[in-house]
């Protein structure tokens, strides 16, 4: 396993990050695996040298954090060997944007919710500190200064080691960085954007910004929620594909089908699987630190591991990129 520094920090993370959204409570989503079913995946990831695990308080309404903590505490004797990341914003009540007056502070990025939810995440994860604490999106109803000061206080209190952010406009991210620098607060050290062959809009501003500011990049959905594992755009008859409304919203451009077919063609020419060429393309971007992979089959994990050794030629890169057409901004 290869390891890289997370941005300009001294923290070293594995080249792949195992996304833990797939593990938790099947009652939350039909395709989610419970703790017993998840253990072989976490064990295999650890055996492969993966030390980086990403979850969120909203996944399975907190159960994903519990499964993550239970399994890592069981399988890894030394907590210091792990880099555990989680996220805050959506909460565990599944009521974002709701009108229930008893729950109006159960989501968002107010100081109240950030500090409360961090304490709950620590409890669910069974750890004294979170290596990387990320905002899951921006909250338009909370001043950036309030959010950033609360996050800084968590670092100062020793509950969090590093701070991260996820999908937003580049100008918003730069504003966050500038406020933290001016106030001498802990800054975001990484960005978690959507980035894959079917959605490359982050190449316009966000990735150049991260490169310029020394911010690590840990993309979500590097295989476009499974689309790039296929050979055609036709949906497969899987539990997730039938219930994934976000996928249908993001990947609906006419050219998306061309990207899927071209990726499959390149993979066939190289004698590998489409998932491997798609992930290898993301890994080939020097700005990317560690893509976040979600797997519910051990073969998917092995494909991701094998993709790290796949070197794409300039011809391969051009062929993979050529069908892409600009998309409307999505996933923020």
N, C-alpha and C positions, 0 to 999 in steps of 0.2 A: 504494500500500500504506500502511496505517495502522500506526503503531508505538506501543507502550505500554511504560511502565516495568514491570519485573518486580517486583511488590509494591512495597515501599518503597525498593528499590534504585535506583541511577542507571542500571542496565542497561536498554536499550531493545530490545524484540523485536518482530518483525512480528506482526500480528494473527492470523496463521495459522502454525502450526509444522508442518513436514513430518516425519511419522513415517517412520523409515527401516527399520522392521521388514520392510517389503515387499521390501527389497533386500538381497541377500547371496548365499546358496548355495541353489539350488533343491533340493538334497539334504536340506536341513533341513525345508522344507515345500514341497509341490508348487507353491504359488502364488507363491513368492518369485522375484523377477527377479534375474538376475545383473548384474554391473557394466555390461556393454555395454547391456543392456536398460534398466537404471536411469538411464543418463546423460540421456536426453531429459527425464525427470521432474525431475531435479535442475536441469538447465539451464532448464527452463520455470519452475520455482519461483523460481530466482534472477532470471530475467527479469521475473517478476511482483513482485519486491521482497521475497520471503521471505528472511529472514536467519537463521532459527531452525530448527535441525535436531536431532531427537531420536532416539537409538538406545539400545542396551543391550548389555552384554557377552554376554548369553545369545542374542541374536538371531543366528540362523545360526551359533551357537557361535563368535562373534567375527567372522565374515565380514562381517556388516552394518557393524561399525565399520570394517573394512578398506575396504569399498566406499564408505562415507561419507567417510572420509579421502582416499581416492584421487581421488574425483570432486570434492570441494570444493577440494582442493589443486590439481587440474588446472584448474578453472573459475574460481576466485577468486584473483586475484593477491595480495590483501592479507588475511591470516588475521584481522586485527583487524576486518574487516567482517562476520565471521560470529559467530553464537552457537551453539556446538556443545554439545549436552547428551547425556550418556550415563548409564547406570545400573549399579548393582552389587548383587548378591545371588546370583542363580541360578548364576553361573559359566558356563563354556563346556564343561562335561563332560556335561550332560544327566543328572546323577545326584542331583539334590536329594532328600534323604531316603534316599539309598542307603546300603548297608552296606559298600561296598568300603573297607577300611581304608586303602588307599593314596590315597583320594580324599576323605577325610572333611573336609579343610580346603579343598576346591575349590569351596565355595559358602558362603553365609552372610555375616554381618556382623561377624566377628571382626576384631580389629586386623590380624591376619596376612593375612586374605583381602582386606580393603578396600585395604590398601597395595599388596599384590601385584597385585590386579586393576586398580587405578588405573594402575600402571606399565605393565601389559599393554595397557590401553585407550589410553594415550598412544602406545604403539608402534604399535598397529593403526590409530589415527586419524592417525598421522603428524604430531602436533602437540606443542608444548612444554607446553601447558596445556589444561585442560578448562574451558569457561565455566561449565557447570552440571553438577555431579556429584550424582546422586540415588540414594537407597536405593530399590531396586525393590519392597520390602516391608519390614516389620519382621522381625527374627529373634528369635523368642521364647527362643532359647538363648543369647543374648548380652546382657549388661548394657547398658542404654542408655548408661551413662557410657563404657564401652569403645568402643562404636560412635561416639559423638559426639566423643570425644577424638581418635580416629583420623582422622575427617573434618576436624576442626579443624586437625590437624597437616598435612594435605594442603593446606589453604588457606595456612597459615603457610609451608609449603615452596614456595609458588608454583605447585604443580601443578594447583590448582583455584582458580577465582575465586569461585564461589558454590555453595551447597549446597541440595539439594532433597529432598523425600520423595514417596512415592506411597501409594496406598490403605492406610488404617489407620483405627482409631477416632479420633474427635476428641480424646478424653481422652488417648490415647497421643501424639498429635501435640502437644497442649498440654504434656504432661510433657516431651517432647523439647525444646520451646522453652524451658521453664522451667529445665531442667538447664543448657542452653547459656548462658542468660542469667546464671544464678547463678555459673557457672564462667568467665564472660567468654570463652566460645568462640564461634566463628562459628555463627550460627543458620541453620536452614532458612529460605530466603527464598521458597520456592514449594512448592505441593502439586500432585501429579498424581493426581486422583481419577477414578473412572468417573463420567461425568455426561452424560446425554442424555434425550430425551423418554421413553424406556422405563425409565430407572433414575434416579430423582430423590431417592434417600435421602440424598444429601449435602446437600440443602437443609435438613435438620433441624439438624445441628450443625456439620459441617465447613465449609460455605461461610460461615455466619455467623462462625465462628471465624477463618477466613482474612481476612474483611472487617475484623473487629475488630483483628486483629494485624498488618494490612498485609502479608499473605502473598499472593503471586501464585498464580493458579490456572490450570493448563494441563491441561484434561481429556483423558483418553484415551477413545477410542471414542465420539466425539460423534455418530456415525451408528449407534450400537449394532451395530457390526461388520457393517454393511451392511443390517441389517433396515429401517432408516428410509429407505433408498433405494428400497424396494419399494412396491407398492400393496396387497399382501396379505401375510399371515403365511406363506404357503406358501413353502418354501425354493426358491431358484433353483438351477438345475443348474450351479453354478460349482464349480471345484476347491476353493475355500476353504470354501464353505458345506457341502460334503460331508465336510470333515475338521475343522471347527472345533468341537471338543468343548466349549470354554469358552463359546462362544455358546449352545450348547444347554443348558448348565448355568445361565447367568445369565438368559436370556430365555425363560422357560417359564411365565409367569403367564398366566391366561386373558385378562386385560385387555390384554396386550401386542398382541394382534391388533387390538383396538379402537384403540389408539394409532397403529398403523401405518396403518390405514384412514383415521383422522381426519387424520393428517398428509398423506396422499395427497390427501384431499378439499380441504384448505386449499391445498395446492400447485396443484391443478387450478384452483381458483377464482382464484388469483393468477397463473396462467399460467406457473408455474415448475416445476421438478422437486422431488420429495419430498426429495431430499438437500439442496436449497437451503433449504427451510423448516425442516428439522430443524437444520441448522447455524446458520441465522439465529436460531433460538430460543436456542441455546446462547450465541451472540455477544451476544444482547440482555441477558444477565445481566451487570450492571456488575461483579460480582466476578470474572468470567472474564477472564483476560488473553489467552490464545491457545489455542484448541483444537488438539489434535494430530490431523492428518488423515493417513490412509493411503490411497494411491492406486496402482493398477496400470494405469489407463487415463488418458490425457491429458484426456479429457472429464471425468473425476472431479475432476481438479485445477481445471479451468476452472469446474466447478459450484461448488466451494468458494470460488474467488475471486469469482464472481458473487454468492454468498450474502452477502458482506460488504456489498454495496450494497442488500440486500433489507431493507426496513423493515417490520416486522410491527406492525399496529395492535393496540390493546387487545382488540378483538374476535378478531383472529387468535390472539393469545396465549392468550386464554381457551379458544378452540376447541381449540387444540393441547394444552392442559394438562388439559382437563376429563375425558377418559377414564381418566386415570392412577389406578392403585390401588397402595397400598403394597406394597413388595417385601421379601422377606427380604434381609438384607445379603449381598452377593455380590461377588466380585472382590477380596477383601482377603486 
